[in-house]
Amino acid sequence: MPVTQTLEADVLRRQDPELAEILLGELDRQSTTLQLIAAENFTSPAVLAALGSPLANKYAEGYPGARHHGGCEIVDVAERLAVERAKALFGADHANVQSHSGSSAVLAAYAALLRPGDTVLAMGLSFGGHLTHGSPANFSGRWFDFVGYGVDAETGLIDYEQVHTLARTHRPKAIVCGSISYPRHIDYAAFREIADRVGAYLIADAAHPIGLVAGGAAPNPVPYADVVCATTHKVLRGPRGGMILCGSELAERVDRAVFPFTQGGAQMHTIAAKAVAFGEAATPAFTAYAHQVVANARVLAEELADEGLAVITGGTDTHLLTVDPAPLRVDGRTARGRLAAAGMVLDCCVLPHGDARGLRLGTAALTTQGMGEAEMARIAVLFAGVLREDIEGKKAREEVRELTGRFPPYPG
Ligand SMILES: *Cc1c(COP(=O)(O)O)cnc(C)c1O
């Protein structure tokens, strides 16, 4: 069903034209600009339908078969289905699909394993750690004692020796692996070994790569980590939300850490939409998608390097890449502004060597639209041309419109 049908189909338009205009405006923005934000994607109309369903009305505190509210017999089936699909997809003994977001999944993982004041070793925020990995502005930094590991200043790669040394020195209760901008596969076995040597729990925050894991295009952290936290809305292409995977011995602690410790009623419409997304992710079409996402990111990285940008770590294994635009004599923030004006939407990010901001790009959304290597090459030329200012802004914007016109995220 075309997405606009939900809107045009009247109800909202008639009752609240002001808001309907806003939704259509956003749909138009998403359809006519290039979504290069590495954390974004386009969910399917089926996922959107579940999100907009009457399951949104249902209160369901607790877990299937053990709710604090009546009338949960049908939503219980939806949650059981989501849990079973997640377990099968990732080979996990246990799945909790209730976390409202990636951050609340991480909060619950900490609540399951740690006490306030415990030491945690995670990637430092200035190297690509997430807010929940010890930012002083976040619960993580306020309630736990975080120690940060970095990446090698030359190669941009995780220095597993350094992680081991820090673990031996600080004896953390838990080690977190996962990042918002690391473009390479994470060596979960190496992290497991370090955690075992110092008696720490291993928490994998796989918010970014979990969709690639589902499609067999990235290593699975489940066999290695005590607890895996993830989002369902990045490469995985589901609704905005979180999820936790673990072994059966931690199942009860994890479940209690989600509800009642960190949240109340589960969002049953979102859980149903997660079930739809897990179903989609189990298909051969999604496996092909995940591999195409990586192939596209590789081409984008190569072509941007050819255009003179400095690609951090020299390339990517995943859906995301980070680049330093400095060789084109433009800083990250200015670059983001120029690209936005041309209709190329992306984020700034930290760079492994110093204070300057780089740019983070991802190919999950473009690939969902059906773009392939040829389009990536064209985007790279346009990207660099905009940064060098040898393509006029208006001309670049027209090219983006032409490209997005051929690959509508929601055809029809
Ligand atoms: C995206 C992300 C999160 C948080 O997800 P939200 O749903 O935005 O709260 C946590 N950790 C990592 C590594 C992420 O990339």
The ligand as a Gaussian input file, in Angstrom:
#p B3LYP/6-31G(d) Opt

LIG

0 1
 C       21.985000       4.277000      17.753000
 C       22.795000       3.768000      18.891000
 C       22.270000       3.676000      20.187000
 C       20.973000       4.284000      20.628000
 O       19.837000       4.125000      19.955000
 P       18.586000       5.107000      20.222000
 O       17.456000       4.305000      19.714000
 O       18.864000       6.369000      19.485000
 O       18.495000       5.343000      21.697000
 C       23.056000       3.095000      21.164000
 N       24.284000       2.639000      20.898000
 C       24.836000       2.727000      19.682000
 C       26.204000       2.192000      19.462000
 C       24.116000       3.306000      18.644000
 O       24.674000       3.401000      17.436000

